[in-house]
Amino acid sequence: MEKEILEKKLKIALQKASILENMIENTTRELYQKENKLLAREKDLLKQKDELEKTQEQLIRAERLSIIGQMSAGIAHELNNPMMGILNYIQYCLKHTPENDNKYSILQDAIKEINRCIKIVKDILFFSHPGLEMESGYEKKNCNIILDNALNLLSYRITEEKVFINKHGTKGLPEIWMKANNIEQVFVNLINNALDALKESNKKEIDIDLSQKDKFVQITITDTGCGISKESLHRIFDPFFTTKPVGKGTGLGLGICHNIIKVHGGSIFCESKLGIGTKFTILLPIERRKH
């Protein structure tokens, strides 16, 4: 009799233990699910925070660029007329100076320098209002031909500095709507910068690749040069920012390249590592589109 009572009690105890075990298991599962939801929410909040910070940074940068652009345009307009006047005065003096006069070569140098200043002013105006020069002159052109023109312009420097150009992927590319002179200016600027970056490199190579990506033609220009630091990389398209020594660059080149590509409805990106090299990727739409 006592044995039966003990067995019943044991059975009841086992049932209660099983119920308790299930309750603990269910509670643990619920807590685990809640924890996962909280972690997912926290991760989502962190992602939103990162996106918000990036958006704020982009807005601040856009506002800063706008202010710099307005100031630059104002200064450029003020400088343009007096510089053209100075150029006219120097040209007048040069015209009335014999070639065997010592002042003749000095006046020629002065014209060269004032023309450089006028070009900088023109670049500033273009940077401030890129669309003004781009409203007309579009035509169907092949990027391969424009790249060849740019390489021909820089052929003397490429040969002198013993730089190997590896250009491929040029067959079967569709023609695209572009303003050829401006796109050539972009290619010349990027290749010129790559040549500058290769000056101290043991391996002097520039790899140029052209391909079609959906409705775009993609051009990549990769060098084995000194590279760009992380701190400088996000600023390379800012006006007047340059990593070159004083007097070697205005800091307008890449900003103008960015604007030209943007006006064409395309995109330009840069990847770089110090001591390894730099890669610029350009996407240009095959059909003309508004920026």
Salt bridges, closest charged atoms under 4 A:
GLU25 OE2 - ARG29 NH2 3.17
ASP101 OD2 - LYS103 NZ 3.39
GLU113 OE1 - ARG116 NH2 3.27
ASP123 OD2 - LYS119 NZ 2.99
ASP148 OD1 - LYS167 NZ 2.99
GLU161 OE2 - ARG157 NE 2.75
ASP196 OD1 - ARG157 NH2 2.45
ASP196 OD2 - LYS244 NZ 2.87
ASP207 OD1 - HIS168 NE2 3.16
ASP209 OD1 - HIS168 ND1 2.92
ASP238 OD1 - ARG61 NH2 2.73
ASP238 OD2 - ARG64 NH2 2.97
GLU287 OE2 - LYS140 NZ 3.52
